[in-house]
Amino acid sequence: GQYTVLFLGFDEDQELTDVIWICQFDIAAAKLHILQIPRDSAVPNYTSNPTTKINSVYYYAWEQDSSKIQRVVNCVQENFGIPIDAYITTVCTDVVDMVDLIGGIPMHLDEQIMYEGDKIIPAGDVVLTGEQAEWFVRFRHDWLQGDIGRVQNQRRFMAAAMQKLLSIVQDEGRLKLYSYLKTIYQNEWIATNMSVDDLSKVADFASTLSMDNVVVNMVPGEAADYVAADGNKYSFYSVHKQATIDMLNEYFRPYQNVMTSSDTALVEYVTNYQYTGFDDTSATLEDMEEATEPPRVNN
C-alpha cells in the first residue's frame, strides 16, 4: 500500500545533494508523507568526506561497489528504515525550466528575499518565475537557523507547488498535466528510474489529495560542531535517534514491524541535548499555506 520516491536536488557541480526528501505515497490511506533530511545530517559510516554530512554520500561514499545513486538509497534505507521504490534527481538550474514551463508558482512572501546582488524577490503576493523559485529554495544566509531555516522555508514552496498542481488539474485538465510531465521527462530536466507513465500515475494520485492529507516531517536533531581527523572544525546536524525512530514509526512505517534502535545505522553525536525544538516538526501542507517565514538573523 506504499510507494516511496527519493527526491534529490543537486548543486551546480552535481556532487552534493543539498535537497533530500523522501516522498511516501500511502495509497491505502490516501495520504502523502514527506520526510525532509537536512543536508548536514551526520552519517559518518557512509561518507569519506570529513564533514560526515549526508549530502556528500553521493560523491564521497565509502562504498564503491554500486552506483552513486544506489549509495544514497542504501544510506537512506539503512538509517531511516524506509524502503525506496524509485528516485528522482534534479539540478538546481533545471528547477528554472520546470517552473517556467508551468507558468510560475504563486506565493506570498512576508519580506523580500535578497538571494545575492540584484537577485531579489519582492515581498507580497508574487508568482515566482523559474529563476526566483531557484533563489527561494536555495536561500539560507539570512535565516537565524541557517540550513534548517532553509529546510523549513522549503515547506512553504512545497505547499505552493502542490496548490499549483491542483490548479493545473482543475483549470487545464489532467492531459495538460501529463503533457508537462512528458516535456520535463523528454528534456531530461530530471533523472529517474521511473517511466513517464510511472510519473503520471504518481502525479495523478497526488492530484487527488487534499492539502491536509500531505504531512511533512523533518528528521529530529540539533546543530553541533566537532574537530575532524584533518584538524578542521565542522558544523553538522546531529540526529536525535529515539525521536527519529518514534517519528518514523508513527508516520512512515504504519504497516511494518515497529522499528527499534538496533534496526537503524543512525549515529547520535550529541546525547546531552541542548535543543529539542526540532523533535516534532510535523505539519500539513494546509498548515504551510498560512505559515510565516522562519526567523531571520536581523529580527
C-alpha positions as CSV (number, residue, x, y, z in Angstrom):
1,G,0.0,0.0,0.0
2,Q,3.0,2.3,-0.1
3,Y,5.1,3.7,-2.9
4,T,8.2,5.7,-1.9
5,V,10.3,8.1,-4.0
6,L,13.6,9.5,-3.0
7,F,14.0,13.1,-4.3
8,L,17.5,14.6,-4.5
9,G,18.3,18.2,-5.5
10,F,21.9,18.7,-6.6
11,D,24.2,21.7,-6.5
12,E,25.6,23.1,-9.8
13,D,28.6,20.7,-9.7
14,Q,26.3,17.7,-9.3
15,E,28.3,16.4,-6.4
16,L,26.3,17.4,-3.3
17,T,22.7,16.5,-2.7
18,D,21.6,19.7,-0.9
19,V,17.9,18.7,-1.0
20,I,16.9,15.3,0.3
21,W,13.3,14.4,0.5
22,I,11.6,11.1,1.0
23,C,8.1,11.2,-0.6
24,Q,6.0,8.2,0.6
25,F,2.6,7.8,-1.2
26,D,0.3,5.8,1.1
27,I,-2.1,4.5,-1.4
28,A,-4.3,2.7,1.2
29,A,-4.7,5.7,3.4
30,A,-4.9,8.3,0.6
31,K,-2.0,10.3,2.1
32,L,1.4,11.6,1.2
33,H,4.1,11.7,3.8
34,I,7.3,13.7,3.1
35,L,10.4,13.4,5.2
36,Q,13.0,16.2,4.9
37,I,16.5,15.1,5.7
38,P,18.7,18.1,6.5
39,R,21.7,18.0,4.2
40,D,24.1,18.4,7.2
41,S,22.9,15.3,8.9
42,A,25.9,13.3,10.1
43,V,26.2,9.8,8.7
44,P,29.9,9.0,9.4
45,N,29.7,5.4,8.3
46,Y,28.6,6.3,4.8
47,T,30.9,9.1,3.6
48,S,34.6,9.6,3.4
49,N,34.2,13.3,3.4
50,P,35.5,14.7,6.8
51,T,32.3,16.7,7.2
52,T,30.3,13.4,7.7
53,K,27.3,15.1,6.0
54,I,24.7,13.1,4.2
55,N,24.8,15.4,1.2
56,S,28.3,14.1,0.5
57,V,27.3,10.4,0.3
58,Y,26.5,10.6,-3.4
59,Y,30.1,11.6,-4.4
60,Y,32.2,10.6,-1.4
61,A,30.6,7.3,-0.2
62,W,32.9,4.7,1.4
63,E,31.0,2.1,-0.6
64,Q,32.3,1.9,-4.2
65,D,30.7,-1.3,-5.4
66,S,27.4,0.2,-6.5
67,S,26.2,3.3,-8.5
68,K,26.3,6.7,-6.8
69,I,22.6,6.9,-6.6
70,Q,22.4,3.4,-5.1
71,R,24.8,4.5,-2.4
72,V,22.4,7.3,-1.3
73,V,19.5,4.8,-1.5
74,N,21.4,2.4,0.7
75,C,22.3,5.1,3.2
76,V,18.7,6.3,3.4
77,Q,17.2,2.8,3.8
78,E,19.7,1.6,6.4
79,N,19.4,4.8,8.5
80,F,15.7,5.6,8.3
81,G,14.2,2.2,7.6
82,I,12.1,3.3,4.6
83,P,12.3,1.1,1.5
84,I,12.9,3.2,-1.6
85,D,11.0,2.2,-4.7
86,A,12.2,4.9,-7.1
87,Y,14.3,8.0,-7.3
88,I,14.1,11.4,-9.0
89,T,17.1,13.8,-9.1
90,T,17.4,17.3,-10.5
91,V,20.0,20.0,-10.6
92,C,19.1,23.4,-9.2
93,T,19.3,25.1,-12.6
94,D,16.7,22.7,-14.0
95,V,14.2,23.9,-11.5
96,V,14.2,27.2,-13.5
97,D,13.0,25.4,-16.7
98,M,10.4,23.3,-14.9
99,V,8.8,26.2,-13.1
100,D,8.8,28.4,-16.2
101,L,7.1,25.6,-18.1
102,I,4.1,25.5,-15.8
103,G,3.8,29.3,-15.7
104,G,5.3,30.0,-12.3
105,I,4.4,29.3,-8.7
106,P,2.1,31.8,-6.8
107,M,3.2,32.5,-3.3
108,H,3.0,35.2,-0.6
109,L,6.3,36.4,0.9
110,D,6.4,38.1,4.3
111,E,9.6,40.0,3.5
112,Q,11.7,40.4,0.4
113,I,14.4,37.8,-0.3
114,M,17.7,39.1,-1.4
115,Y,19.4,36.0,-2.8
116,E,22.6,37.9,-3.8
117,G,23.3,41.2,-5.5
118,D,20.4,42.2,-7.6
119,K,18.7,38.8,-7.4
120,I,15.7,40.0,-5.3
121,I,12.2,38.6,-4.8
122,P,9.8,41.3,-3.6
123,A,7.6,40.9,-0.6
124,G,3.8,40.4,-1.0
125,D,1.8,38.2,-3.4
126,V,4.1,37.1,-6.2
127,V,4.2,34.5,-9.0
128,L,7.7,33.0,-8.7
129,T,9.5,32.7,-12.1
130,G,11.9,29.8,-12.6
131,E,14.8,31.9,-11.5
132,Q,13.0,33.2,-8.5
133,A,12.0,29.7,-7.5
134,E,15.6,28.6,-7.6
135,W,16.6,31.5,-5.4
136,F,13.7,30.8,-3.0
137,V,14.5,27.2,-2.3
138,R,18.3,27.8,-2.1
139,F,18.2,30.9,0.1
140,R,19.7,30.4,3.5
141,H,22.1,33.1,4.6
142,D,19.6,35.3,6.4
143,W,17.9,32.6,8.4
144,L,18.7,32.5,12.1
145,Q,19.0,28.7,12.0
146,G,20.9,28.6,8.7
147,D,20.3,25.5,6.6
148,I,17.5,24.3,8.9
149,G,15.8,27.6,8.2
150,R,16.1,26.9,4.5
151,V,14.6,23.4,5.1
152,Q,11.7,25.0,6.9
153,N,11.2,27.6,4.2
154,Q,11.1,24.9,1.5
155,R,7.9,23.6,3.1
156,R,6.2,26.8,2.0
157,F,7.4,26.1,-1.5
158,M,6.1,22.6,-1.3
159,A,2.6,23.9,-0.3
160,A,2.6,26.4,-3.2
161,A,3.8,23.8,-5.7
162,M,1.1,21.4,-4.5
163,Q,-1.5,24.1,-4.9
164,K,-0.2,24.7,-8.4
165,L,-0.5,21.0,-9.2
166,L,-4.1,21.0,-8.1
167,S,-4.9,24.2,-10.1
168,I,-3.4,22.7,-13.3
169,V,-5.7,19.7,-13.0
170,Q,-8.7,21.9,-12.2
171,D,-8.1,24.6,-14.7
172,E,-6.2,22.9,-17.6
173,G,-7.1,19.2,-17.1
174,R,-5.1,16.1,-16.5
175,L,-4.0,15.8,-20.1
176,K,-2.2,19.1,-19.7
177,L,-0.5,17.9,-16.5
178,Y,0.6,14.7,-18.4
179,S,2.0,16.9,-21.2
180,Y,4.0,18.9,-18.7
181,L,5.5,15.7,-17.3
182,K,6.3,14.4,-20.7
183,T,8.2,17.6,-21.6
184,I,10.1,17.5,-18.3
185,Y,11.0,13.9,-18.9
186,Q,12.0,14.3,-22.6
187,N,14.1,17.4,-21.9
188,E,15.9,15.4,-19.1
189,W,15.3,18.1,-16.5
190,I,15.1,15.2,-14.1
191,A,17.0,11.9,-13.9
192,T,14.9,9.0,-12.7
193,N,14.4,5.2,-12.9
194,M,10.7,5.9,-13.4
195,S,9.0,5.9,-16.8
196,V,6.9,8.9,-17.9
197,D,3.9,6.6,-17.3
198,D,5.1,6.0,-13.7
199,L,5.5,9.7,-13.2
200,S,2.0,10.3,-14.5
201,K,0.5,7.8,-12.1
202,V,2.2,9.3,-9.1
203,A,1.2,12.8,-10.1
204,D,-2.4,11.6,-10.7
205,F,-2.5,10.2,-7.2
206,A,-1.1,13.3,-5.7
207,S,-3.6,15.5,-7.5
208,T,-6.5,13.6,-5.7
209,L,-5.1,14.5,-2.3
210,S,-6.3,17.4,-0.2
211,M,-3.7,19.7,1.3
212,D,-4.4,18.4,4.8
213,N,-3.5,14.9,3.7
214,V,0.0,15.8,2.8
215,V,2.1,15.7,6.0
216,V,5.7,16.9,6.2
217,N,8.3,15.9,8.9
218,M,11.9,16.8,9.3
219,V,14.5,14.5,10.9
220,P,14.8,15.4,14.6
221,G,18.2,16.7,15.8
222,E,20.3,19.7,16.6
223,A,23.2,21.6,15.3
224,A,26.7,20.7,16.6
225,D,30.4,21.1,15.9
226,Y,33.3,18.7,16.0
227,V,37.0,18.7,15.1
228,A,37.7,16.0,12.5
229,A,40.8,13.9,11.9
230,D,42.1,16.5,9.4
231,G,42.2,19.1,12.2
232,N,39.4,21.2,10.9
233,K,36.3,22.2,12.8
234,Y,33.0,21.3,11.1
235,S,29.4,22.2,11.8
236,F,26.8,19.4,11.2
237,Y,23.4,18.2,12.3
238,S,23.3,15.6,15.0
239,V,20.3,13.3,14.7
240,H,18.2,12.7,17.8
241,K,18.0,8.9,17.4
242,Q,15.0,7.9,19.5
243,A,12.9,10.9,18.4
244,T,13.7,10.0,14.8
245,I,12.7,6.3,15.4
246,D,9.4,7.4,17.0
247,M,8.6,9.7,14.1
248,L,9.4,7.1,11.5
249,N,7.2,4.5,13.3
250,E,4.3,6.9,13.5
251,Y,4.3,8.4,10.0
252,F,6.3,6.2,7.7
253,R,6.0,2.6,8.9
254,P,2.3,2.1,9.7
255,Y,2.3,-1.3,8.0
256,Q,5.7,-2.6,9.2
257,N,7.0,-4.0,12.4
258,V,8.0,-1.4,15.0
259,M,11.4,-0.1,14.4
260,T,13.9,-0.2,17.3
261,S,17.3,1.3,17.9
262,S,19.0,-1.9,16.7
263,D,17.2,-1.6,13.3
264,T,19.0,1.6,12.3
265,A,22.5,2.7,11.5
266,L,21.9,6.2,12.8
267,V,24.8,7.7,14.8
268,E,24.0,10.1,17.5
269,Y,26.8,12.5,18.2
270,V,25.1,14.7,20.8
271,T,23.4,12.7,23.6
272,N,23.2,15.6,26.1
273,Y,20.7,17.5,24.1
274,Q,21.0,21.3,24.1
275,Y,17.9,21.8,21.9
276,T,14.8,19.7,21.3
277,G,12.8,22.2,19.2
278,F,13.1,20.1,16.0
279,D,12.0,16.8,17.6
280,D,8.4,17.3,16.4
281,T,8.1,19.4,13.2
282,S,5.1,17.6,11.8
283,A,2.8,19.9,9.7
284,T,0.4,19.5,6.8
285,L,0.7,21.5,3.6
286,E,-2.6,23.1,4.6
287,D,-0.7,24.4,7.7
288,M,2.1,25.6,5.5
289,E,-0.2,27.7,3.3
290,E,-0.7,30.1,6.3
291,A,2.8,29.7,7.7
292,T,5.1,32.7,8.1
293,E,8.8,32.5,7.2
294,P,11.5,31.2,9.6
295,P,13.1,33.8,11.9
296,R,15.9,35.9,10.4
297,V,19.2,36.9,11.9
298,N,18.2,40.6,12.0
299,N,14.8,40.0,13.6
